[in-house]
Amino acid sequence: MSRPPFPAVLDSTTMAAFKSCPQKAYLEFIQHWKAREPSVHLHAGAAFASGLEAARVAFYIEGATPDDSVARGLSALLTHYGDFECPADSAKSAQRMAGALEYYFSMYPLGIDKAIPMTLPGGKRGIEFSFLEPLDLTHPVSGDPILYSGRMDMMVDYEGMSLGEDDKTASQLGASWPRQWDLRSQFTGYVWGAARAGIKLDGFLVRGVSILKSKYDTLQAITYRPQWQQERWYEQLIRDAKRMIQCWEAGYWDFNLDHACAEYGGCPFRSVCQMQRPEPLLRQQFEQRRWDPVARTETPWEMPV
């Protein structure tokens, strides 16, 4: 049976898509269909993350002043945002994202912020920590271990705790916002990955910044990951990855024709699943670009012959 290659590397985004809807994971991460017009939320969020990283590197590693560090962060954010055209109904324009970065560092000032990037073995600071670890699961073609990758914004010392740190942009923050992270697999996997690298984390510090056209706001939450939760997460990851391999081997990826179709503003493939013969619509509205979770690059992709 001719089928696209099964990925050699899995990450939290791929697994979240598969658990939400196997068909979505197939279209997005096996066939590599991506929307021709990038999401403003993804683009603006990535620009914001690049600004945070640049400011932190300038301050904690290069010794720049807080003001100069934030200025470097703004420059990196605007460079990353580029000439992307923000939809008129979105608050995440380049100007508003730059304002959000300034707001962030006014609420969590460099040099005063209690979340300080930890110093790792060898003297490196814990900014943008990446890992790539083998799983107890073999690839269905190569026979090599399937790898699991992750990349967190920071690892910090925070009021006597060792925590991972992740920054989230949002449209709004509310009373339920902090609770959504308590079982989030993304963070459990990050704590597991850090442990495999010899770094014990107690949990995660999650900081959210809401971006509206008229104001900004922020909340932060701490979520813990004891050892038993990490072990449960790993067992479930292996079970889910095995189901993913089974779908690939059978050549059939199940549809979750229910809540997943409308969550988070709606699945990008909702219109595709409404078509009896979706191939023309896929090629009209999407293009094939492969995301590499290790190199963090996206390149054009075609089905191998």
MIMIVEX-656269 format. One line per 4 residues: their letters; for each residue x negated, y, z negated of N, C-alpha, C. Coordinates in steps of 0.2 Angstrom, whole numbers, plus 5000, padded with zeros to 4 digits. Layout:
<rs>
A> X,Y,Z,X,Y,Z,X,Y,Z  ...
</rs>
This chain:
<rs>
MSRP> 4996,4994,5000,5000,5000,5000,4996,5006,5000  4997,5011,5004,4993,5017,5005,4996,5022,4999  4992,5024,4995,4994,5029,4990,4988,5034,4988  4990,5039,4985,4985,5044,4983,4981,5041,4978
PFPA> 4974,5043,4977,4970,5041,4972,4973,5042,4965  4972,5037,4960,4973,5039,4953,4968,5043,4950  4970,5048,4946,4964,5052,4944,4959,5049,4939  4953,5051,4940,4948,5048,4935,4948,5052,4928
VLDS> 4951,5058,4928,4951,5062,4922,4958,5064,4921  4960,5063,4914,4967,5065,4912,4966,5071,4907  4971,5075,4906,4971,5080,4901,4978,5081,4899  4979,5086,4894,4985,5087,4891,4990,5089,4896
TTMA> 4988,5093,4901,4993,5096,4905,4996,5090,4910  4992,5086,4912,4994,5081,4916,4999,5076,4912  4997,5074,4906,5001,5070,4902,5007,5073,4900  5007,5079,4899,5014,5083,4897,5018,5082,4903
AFKS> 5016,5083,4909,5020,5083,4915,5023,5076,4916  5019,5071,4915,5021,5064,4915,5026,5062,4910  5025,5064,4904,5030,5063,4899,5037,5066,4900  5036,5072,4903,5042,5076,4905,5046,5073,4910
CPQK> 5042,5071,4916,5046,5068,4921,5040,5065,4926  5040,5058,4926,5035,5055,4930,5034,5058,4938  5040,5059,4940,5040,5062,4947,5037,5068,4948  5038,5073,4943,5034,5079,4943,5027,5078,4943
AYLE> 5025,5074,4938,5017,5072,4938,5015,5070,4944  5019,5066,4948,5016,5063,4954,5016,5068,4959  5021,5073,4960,5020,5078,4965,5015,5083,4963  5014,5085,4957,5009,5090,4955,5002,5088,4954
FIQH> 5001,5082,4951,4994,5079,4950,4992,5073,4953  4996,5070,4957,4994,5064,4961,4994,5066,4968  4999,5069,4971,4999,5072,4977,4997,5079,4978  4996,5082,4972,4993,5089,4971,4997,5095,4975
WKAR> 5003,5094,4975,5007,5100,4978,5008,5105,4973  5006,5111,4975,5006,5118,4971,5010,5123,4975  5014,5127,4971,5018,5132,4974,5013,5137,4978  5015,5139,4984,5011,5144,4988,5010,5150,4985
EPSV> 5015,5153,4981,5015,5159,4977,5013,5157,4970  5008,5159,4967,5006,5157,4960,5011,5160,4955  5012,5157,4950,5016,5159,4944,5013,5165,4941  5017,5170,4940,5014,5176,4937,5012,5175,4930
HLHA> 5016,5170,4926,5014,5168,4919,5007,5165,4919  5006,5160,4924,4999,5157,4924,4994,5161,4926  4995,5166,4931,4990,5170,4933,4988,5175,4928  4993,5178,4925,4992,5183,4920,4989,5180,4913
GAAF> 4991,5174,4912,4988,5171,4906,4981,5169,4907  4979,5167,4913,4972,5166,4914,4968,5172,4914  4971,5177,4916,4967,5184,4916,4966,5186,4909  4971,5185,4905,4971,5187,4898,4965,5183,4894
ASGL> 4965,5176,4896,4960,5172,4893,4953,5174,4895  4952,5176,4901,4946,5178,4903,4943,5184,4900  4948,5189,4898,4946,5195,4895,4944,5193,4888  4948,5189,4884,4946,5187,4877,4939,5184,4877
EAAR> 4938,5179,4882,4932,5176,4881,4926,5181,4883  4927,5185,4887,4921,5190,4889,4920,5195,4883  4925,5197,4880,4924,5201,4874,4921,5197,4868  4923,5191,4867,4920,5187,4861,4913,5186,4863
VAFY> 4911,5184,4869,4904,5183,4871,4900,5189,4870  4903,5195,4872,4899,5201,4871,4897,5202,4864  4903,5201,4860,4902,5203,4853,4898,5198,4849  4900,5192,4849,4897,5187,4845,4890,5184,4847
IEGA> 4889,5184,4854,4883,5181,4856,4878,5187,4859  4881,5192,4862,4876,5197,4865,4875,5203,4860  4879,5203,4855,4878,5208,4850,4880,5215,4852  4885,5216,4856,4888,5222,4858,4892,5225,4853
TPDD> 4894,5231,4853,4898,5234,4848,4905,5232,4849  4910,5233,4844,4917,5231,4846,4920,5235,4852  4919,5241,4852,4922,5245,4858,4919,5243,4865  4912,5242,4865,4909,5239,4871,4912,5232,4873
SVAR> 4913,5228,4868,4915,5221,4869,4922,5221,4872  4926,5225,4869,4933,5226,4872,4933,5228,4879  4929,5233,4880,4928,5236,4887,4926,5231,4892  4921,5226,4890,4919,5221,4894,4925,5216,4895
GLSA> 4929,5215,4890,4935,5211,4891,4940,5213,4896  4941,5220,4895,4946,5223,4900,4943,5222,4907  4937,5223,4908,4934,5223,4915,4935,5216,4917  4934,5211,4913,4934,5204,4915,4942,5202,4917
LLTH> 4946,5205,4913,4953,5203,4914,4956,5206,4921  4954,5213,4922,4956,5216,4928,4953,5213,4934  4947,5211,4933,4943,5207,4939,4947,5201,4941  4949,5197,4935,4952,5191,4936,4959,5192,4939
YGDF> 4963,5197,4937,4969,5198,4939,4969,5200,4947  4964,5204,4949,4963,5206,4956,4969,5209,4959  4971,5208,4965,4976,5211,4969,4982,5208,4968  4983,5203,4964,4989,5199,4963,4995,5204,4962
ECPA> 5001,5203,4966,5006,5207,4965,5011,5204,4960  5012,5208,4955,5017,5206,4949,5024,5207,4952  5028,5202,4951,5035,5203,4952,5038,5209,4948  5043,5213,4952,5045,5219,4949,5049,5217,4942
DSAK> 5052,5211,4941,5055,5210,4935,5051,5207,4930  5044,5207,4931,5040,5204,4926,5036,5209,4922  5035,5208,4915,5031,5213,4911,5024,5212,4912  5022,5206,4915,5015,5204,4915,5011,5207,4921
SAQR> 5011,5214,4922,5007,5217,4927,5000,5218,4924  4995,5220,4929,4988,5221,4927,4988,5226,4921  4992,5231,4922,4991,5237,4917,4994,5234,4910  5000,5231,4910,5002,5228,4904,4998,5223,4901
MAGA> 4995,5219,4905,4990,5213,4902,4984,5217,4899  4982,5222,4902,4976,5226,4899,4978,5229,4892  4984,5231,4892,4987,5234,4886,4987,5229,4881  4989,5223,4883,4990,5217,4878,4983,5215,4875
LEYY> 4978,5216,4879,4971,5214,4876,4969,5219,4871  4970,5225,4873,4969,5231,4868,4973,5230,4861  4979,5228,4862,4983,5227,4856,4981,5221,4852  4979,5216,4856,4976,5210,4852,4970,5212,4848
FSMY> 4966,5215,4850,4960,5217,4847,4961,5223,4841  4967,5226,4842,4969,5231,4837,4972,5227,4831  4975,5221,4832,4978,5217,4827,4972,5212,4824  4968,5210,4828,4963,5205,4826,4956,5208,4828
PLGI> 4954,5213,4824,4948,5217,4826,4941,5213,4826  4937,5214,4831,4931,5211,4831,4926,5213,4825  4923,5209,4821,4920,5211,4816,4924,5211,4809  4930,5211,4810,4935,5211,4804,4939,5205,4804
DKAI> 4940,5202,4810,4944,5196,4810,4941,5191,4806  4946,5187,4802,4944,5182,4798,4942,5175,4802  4944,5175,4808,4943,5169,4812,4936,5170,4816  4931,5167,4813,4924,5168,4816,4922,5162,4820
PMTL> 4920,5163,4826,4917,5157,4829,4912,5153,4826  4913,5147,4825,4908,5143,4821,4902,5142,4825  4896,5141,4821,4890,5140,4824,4889,5132,4824  4888,5130,4831,4888,5123,4832,4881,5120,4831
PGGK> 4880,5113,4831,4873,5111,4831,4869,5113,4837  4863,5115,4836,4859,5118,4841,4860,5126,4842  4864,5129,4837,4865,5136,4837,4870,5139,4842  4873,5135,4846,4878,5138,4850,4884,5140,4847
RGIE> 4888,5146,4848,4894,5148,4845,4900,5144,4848  4905,5143,4844,4911,5139,4846,4916,5143,4850  4914,5146,4856,4918,5150,4860,4919,5145,4867  4925,5144,4869,4927,5140,4875,4923,5133,4874
FSFL> 4925,5129,4870,4922,5123,4869,4926,5118,4873  4922,5114,4877,4924,5109,4881,4922,5102,4879  4926,5097,4881,4924,5090,4880,4926,5085,4885  4923,5080,4886,4925,5075,4891,4923,5068,4888
EPLD> 4928,5064,4886,4927,5058,4882,4930,5052,4886  4927,5046,4886,4930,5040,4889,4936,5038,4884  4941,5035,4887,4946,5031,4884,4945,5024,4884  4949,5020,4880,4949,5013,4880,4954,5011,4885
LTHP> 4952,5013,4891,4957,5011,4897,4953,5011,4903  4953,5006,4908,4949,5006,4914,4953,5009,4920  4950,5012,4924,4953,5015,4930,4955,5009,4935  4961,5010,4938,4964,5004,4942,4960,5002,4948
VSGD> 4955,5007,4950,4951,5005,4956,4944,5005,4954  4941,5009,4951,4934,5009,4950,4932,5004,4944  4937,5003,4939,4935,4999,4934,4931,5003,4928  4929,5009,4930,4926,5013,4925,4931,5016,4919
PILY> 4929,5018,4914,4934,5020,4909,4937,5027,4911  4943,5027,4910,4947,5034,4912,4944,5039,4907  4943,5045,4909,4941,5050,4905,4946,5055,4902  4945,5058,4897,4950,5063,4894,4947,5069,4893
SGRM> 4949,5075,4896,4946,5081,4895,4950,5086,4891  4947,5091,4889,4950,5097,4885,4945,5103,4885  4948,5109,4884,4945,5115,4883,4949,5119,4879  4946,5121,4873,4949,5126,4868,4946,5132,4868
DMMV> 4950,5137,4866,4948,5144,4867,4942,5145,4862  4943,5143,4856,4937,5144,4851,4938,5138,4845  4932,5137,4842,4932,5133,4836,4930,5138,4830  4933,5139,4825,4932,5145,4820,4932,5142,4813
DYEG> 4928,5146,4809,4928,5146,4802,4934,5151,4800  4939,5149,4796,4944,5153,4794,4946,5152,4787  4945,5156,4783,4947,5156,4776,4945,5149,4773  4939,5146,4774,4937,5140,4771,4939,5134,4775
MSLG> 4942,5135,4781,4944,5129,4785,4940,5129,4791  4940,5123,4794,4937,5123,4801,4943,5122,4806  4944,5126,4810,4950,5126,4815,4948,5127,4822  4952,5124,4826,4952,5126,4833,4956,5132,4834
EDDK> 4955,5136,4839,4959,5142,4840,4962,5142,4847  4968,5144,4848,4971,5144,4854,4975,5151,4855  4975,5154,4860,4979,5160,4861,4984,5159,4866  4990,5161,4865,4996,5160,4869,4999,5167,4871
TASQ> 5001,5168,4877,5005,5174,4879,5012,5171,4880  5017,5176,4878,5024,5174,4878,5028,5180,4880  5034,5179,4882,5039,5184,4883,5042,5187,4876  5043,5182,4871,5045,5184,4865,5043,5179,4860
LGAS> 5043,5182,4853,5041,5177,4848,5047,5178,4843  5048,5172,4840,5053,5172,4835,5052,5167,4829  5057,5166,4825,5056,5162,4819,5054,5155,4821  5056,5152,4826,5055,5146,4828,5048,5145,4832
WPRQ> 5045,5150,4834,5039,5150,4837,5033,5146,4834  5032,5148,4827,5026,5144,4824,5027,5136,4823  5034,5134,4823,5035,5127,4822,5034,5123,4828  5034,5126,4834,5033,5122,4840,5027,5118,4841
WDLR> 5022,5120,4837,5015,5118,4838,5013,5112,4833  5018,5110,4828,5016,5105,4823,5015,5098,4826  5018,5097,4831,5017,5090,4834,5014,5091,4842  5012,5096,4844,5010,5097,4850,5003,5093,4852
SQFT> 5004,5089,4857,4999,5084,4859,4993,5088,4861  4993,5093,4864,4988,5097,4866,4982,5098,4861  4985,5100,4855,4980,5102,4849,4978,5096,4846  4982,5090,4845,4980,5084,4843,4974,5081,4847
GYVW> 4975,5082,4853,4969,5079,4858,4963,5084,4857  4964,5090,4856,4958,5094,4855,4954,5092,4849  4958,5091,4843,4955,5089,4837,4951,5083,4838  4955,5078,4841,4952,5071,4843,4945,5072,4847
GAAR> 4945,5076,4852,4939,5078,4856,4934,5081,4852  4935,5085,4848,4930,5088,4844,4927,5083,4839  4931,5079,4836,4928,5074,4832,4924,5069,4836  4926,5067,4842,4921,5063,4846,4914,5066,4847
AGIK> 4914,5073,4847,4908,5077,4848,4905,5078,4841  4907,5075,4836,4904,5076,4829,4906,5082,4825  4912,5085,4827,4914,5091,4824,4921,5090,4821  4922,5090,4814,4928,5089,4811,4932,5095,4810
LDGF> 4938,5095,4813,4942,5101,4813,4948,5099,4808  4951,5104,4804,4956,5102,4800,4963,5103,4804  4963,5107,4809,4969,5108,4813,4968,5114,4818  4973,5118,4819,4973,5123,4824,4976,5130,4821
LVRG> 4972,5135,4823,4975,5142,4822,4978,5144,4829  4984,5145,4830,4987,5147,4836,4990,5154,4835  4988,5158,4840,4990,5166,4840,4994,5167,4846  4999,5170,4845,5004,5172,4851,5004,5179,4852
VSIL> 5004,5182,4858,5005,5189,4859,5011,5189,4864  5016,5193,4862,5022,5193,4867,5021,5200,4870  5023,5200,4877,5022,5205,4881,5028,5207,4885  5031,5213,4883,5037,5215,4885,5035,5222,4889
KSKY> 5040,5225,4893,5039,5231,4896,5038,5237,4892  5041,5236,4886,5041,5242,4881,5037,5241,4875  5035,5235,4873,5031,5234,4867,5027,5227,4867  5023,5227,4862,5019,5220,4861,5021,5218,4854
DTLQ> 5020,5212,4853,5020,5209,4846,5016,5203,4845  5014,5201,4839,5010,5195,4838,5012,5191,4832  5011,5185,4832,5012,5180,4827,5006,5175,4827  5005,5172,4821,5000,5167,4821,5002,5161,4817
AITY> 5000,5155,4818,5002,5149,4814,4996,5145,4814  4996,5141,4808,4991,5136,4807,4995,5129,4807  4992,5124,4811,4995,5118,4811,4990,5113,4810  4991,5108,4806,4986,5103,4803,4986,5096,4807
RPQW> 4981,5093,4807,4980,5086,4811,4976,5081,4807  4980,5078,4802,4976,5073,4798,4974,5067,4802  4970,5063,4800,4967,5057,4804,4973,5053,4806  4978,5051,4802,4983,5047,4805,4987,5049,4810
QQER> 4988,5056,4811,4991,5059,4817,4987,5058,4823  4980,5059,4822,4976,5058,4828,4976,5051,4830  4976,5046,4826,4976,5039,4828,4983,5038,4831  4988,5040,4829,4995,5039,4832,4995,5042,4839
WYEQ> 4992,5049,4839,4992,5052,4846,4988,5048,4851  4982,5045,4849,4978,5041,4853,4981,5035,4856  4985,5031,4851,4988,5025,4853,4994,5027,4858  4997,5033,4857,5003,5035,4862,5000,5037,4868
LIRD> 4994,5040,4868,4991,5042,4875,4989,5036,4879  4986,5031,4876,4985,5025,4879,4991,5022,4882  4996,5021,4878,5003,5018,4881,5005,5022,4887  5005,5029,4886,5008,5033,4892,5003,5033,4898
AKRM> 4997,5033,4897,4992,5032,4903,4993,5025,4906  4995,5020,4902,4996,5013,4905,5002,5014,4909  5008,5017,4907,5014,5018,4911,5012,5022,4917  5008,5026,4917,5006,5030,4923,5003,5026,4928
IQCW> 4998,5021,4926,4995,5017,4930,5000,5012,4933  5005,5010,4929,5010,5005,4932,5014,5009,4937  5016,5015,4936,5019,5019,4942,5015,5019,4948  5009,5021,4947,5004,5021,4953,5004,5014,4957
EAGY> 5003,5009,4953,5003,5002,4956,5009,5000,4959  5015,5002,4957,5021,5000,4960,5023,5005,4966  5020,5011,4966,5022,5016,4971,5028,5019,4970  5031,5019,4964,5037,5022,4962,5036,5026,4955
WDFN> 5038,5032,4956,5037,5037,4950,5044,5039,4948  5046,5037,4942,5053,5038,4939,5055,5045,4939  5061,5047,4940,5064,5053,4940,5067,5054,4933  5066,5060,4930,5070,5062,4924,5075,5067,4925
LDHA> 5080,5065,4928,5086,5069,4930,5090,5071,4925  5087,5076,4920,5091,5078,4915,5088,5085,4912  5087,5085,4906,5085,5092,4903,5078,5094,4906  5074,5090,4908,5067,5092,4911,5068,5096,4917
CAEY> 5073,5095,4921,5074,5099,4927,5075,5107,4926  5077,5109,4920,5079,5116,4918,5075,5119,4913  5070,5115,4910,5066,5117,4904,5061,5123,4906  5060,5127,4902,5055,5132,4903,5056,5136,4910
GGCP> 5062,5138,4911,5064,5142,4917,5065,5138,4923  5065,5131,4922,5066,5127,4928,5060,5124,4931  5060,5117,4932,5054,5114,4936,5053,5117,4943  5047,5118,4944,5046,5121,4951,5048,5116,4957
FRSV> 5049,5109,4955,5051,5105,4961,5058,5103,4960  5062,5107,4957,5069,5106,4956,5073,5106,4963  5071,5111,4967,5074,5111,4974,5072,5105,4978  5066,5102,4977,5063,5097,4981,5067,5090,4979
CQMQ> 5069,5090,4973,5073,5084,4970,5080,5084,4972  5082,5090,4975,5089,5091,4977,5090,5089,4984  5084,5087,4988,5084,5086,4995,5084,5078,4996  5088,5075,5000,5087,5068,5002,5081,5067,5005
RPEP> 5079,5071,5010,5072,5070,5013,5068,5077,5012  5064,5077,5006,5061,5083,5004,5055,5085,5008  5052,5081,5012,5045,5082,5015,5045,5089,5018  5050,5091,5023,5049,5097,5026,5049,5103,5021
LLRQ> 5053,5103,5016,5053,5108,5011,5047,5108,5007  5044,5103,5005,5037,5103,5002,5032,5106,5006  5032,5105,5012,5027,5108,5016,5028,5115,5018  5035,5117,5017,5036,5124,5018,5035,5129,5012
QFEQ> 5036,5126,5006,5036,5130,5000,5030,5129,4996  5026,5123,4997,5021,5121,4993,5015,5120,4998  5009,5119,4995,5003,5117,4998,4999,5113,4994  4994,5109,4996,4991,5104,4992,4984,5107,4990
RRWD> 4984,5108,4984,4977,5110,4980,4976,5106,4974  4970,5103,4974,4968,5099,4968,4965,5103,4963  4968,5102,4957,4965,5105,4951,4960,5101,4947  4954,5103,4946,4949,5099,4943,4949,5101,4936
PVAR> 4951,5097,4931,4951,5099,4924,4944,5100,4921  4939,5097,4924,4932,5098,4921,4929,5104,4924  4929,5105,4930,4926,5111,4933,4930,5117,4933  4937,5116,4931,4942,5121,4931,4942,5125,4937
TETP> 4942,5121,4943,4943,5125,4949,4948,5121,4953  4951,5125,4958,4956,5122,4962,4954,5122,4969  4955,5117,4973,4952,5117,4980,4957,5113,4984  4958,5115,4991,4962,5112,4996,4961,5104,4995
WEMP> 4967,5101,4996,4967,5093,4996,4971,5090,5002  4968,5085,5004,4972,5081,5009,4972,5074,5007  4977,5070,5009,4977,5063,5008,4972,5059,5011  4967,5056,5007,4962,5052,5011,4965,5047,5016
V> 4961,5046,5021,4963,5042,5027,4961,5034,5025
</rs>
